[in-house]
Amino acid sequence: MAGKSTYMRQVALITLMAQIGSFVPAKRAKIGVVDKIFTRVRSLR
């Protein structure tokens, strides 16, 4: 798992965590207000 979808999933999770006030694994992060997160992640078989 090292493709584009992996990075998209990580960014979506970090953005969601930042919105609810949780820990963000970065020295500094400036994330604006987000109302929707769209990612395209295929299922693994």
Order of alpha helices (4+ residues) and beta strands (2+ residues): alpha
